[in-house]
Amino acid sequence: MTSTGTGADRFPAGTFTPDPRPAAPWKMLAAQARIETLLFLRHGEQQLLSLVIPVALLIAMSLVPVVPLDDPVQQVYPMTVGIALMSAGFTGQSIAVAFDRRYGALKRIGASGVPKWALIGGKVAAVLAAVVVQLIILSIIGLLLGWRPDATGFLAAVVFLAVGVFTFTSLGLLLGGTLGSDVVLALGNTVWFLFMGASVVTVIDQDLPSAARDVLELLPSVALTDGLVDASAGSFNLGGLLVLLVWGVVASTLAVRRFSFTMDDD
C-alpha cells in the first residue's frame, strides 16, 4: 500500500496540540527583556553600583560644604545620573554576561531557540529600564535638594542618555563577552572606579589644568557627564556627543565580532 498524499494533506493545521513554532520576534524580545530586567533589578551588587552609590554621592556632595562649587546640586545631579547609567550599562552588564558565560546560562538560552539579537536586545532593554528607575529616583532627590533644570536642554539630555546607554552597554558586552569571569569582575570594577573618578574630578576641580581636562574629555564617562551638565544648563555639547559615539561604534563593532556565548574551555 502506498501513500498518495503529503503530510500536510493527511494532517491539516490544528490537528495536533500543542502546535510548536517560533514566537513572533516582538514576543521573543519582550519576553527576554522582561527576564533580563527582573534579573538585573534583583541583583544586589548591581543596584549598589548603579543606584545606591550615585544617590549617596548626590546627597553628600550637594549638602556637605566641601565641594568648591557655587551651586553644587546643579552639576552634581547630572554627574550622578551619568555615573548611574555607566554602572548599569558597563559594570552591571559586563559582570552579568561574564558569569552567565561561565555557568553556561547563555549557551543554554541559545539552545532554547532564543536568537542572539533577542538576547542582546533584552540586555539593552534591561539597561534602559534600569536607567528609567535611576532617573526617577535621582530626579526626585535632586529636586528636593534644589536642582532646577533648564527646560531647553531636555532634548540634549535625552540624546546623551540614549547614546550613553548604547555606548556603555556596548562596552559592557565587549568586556563580558570576551574575557573570563574573574578577569571581568576585577577589570570591570577597576575601570568603573577610574571612569567615575575622572567624572568627579572634571566636575568639582575648577582649577584642573586645561591639558589634563582635554585628555579626560576623551573618556566616555567624562563626555557623558559633560554633556548632561551642559544639557542641565540648557546647552548642547557636540564634542562630548561625538566622543561618546566613537566609543560606542568601536565597542559595538568589536563586540559583534569577538563576543562568545561560552568560555574557551566549554
WOJODA-V161751 format. One line per field, one symbol per residue. phi: phi as a letter, one per 40 degrees, with the letter a starting at -180 (. if undefined). A space follows every 10 residues. Layout:
phi = ???
//
This chain:
phi = .bcbbcdccc bcdgcbbcbc acccdccccc cccccccccc cccccccccc bccdcccccc ccbccbccbc bdccbcdccc cccccccccc cccccccccc cccgcccccc cchccdcccc cccccccccc cccdcccccc ccccchcbcc cccccccccc cccccdcccc cccccccbbc ccccdccccc cccccccccc ccccccbcdc cccccccccc cccccccccc cccgbbcccc ccccccdccc cccccccbcb cbcccc
//
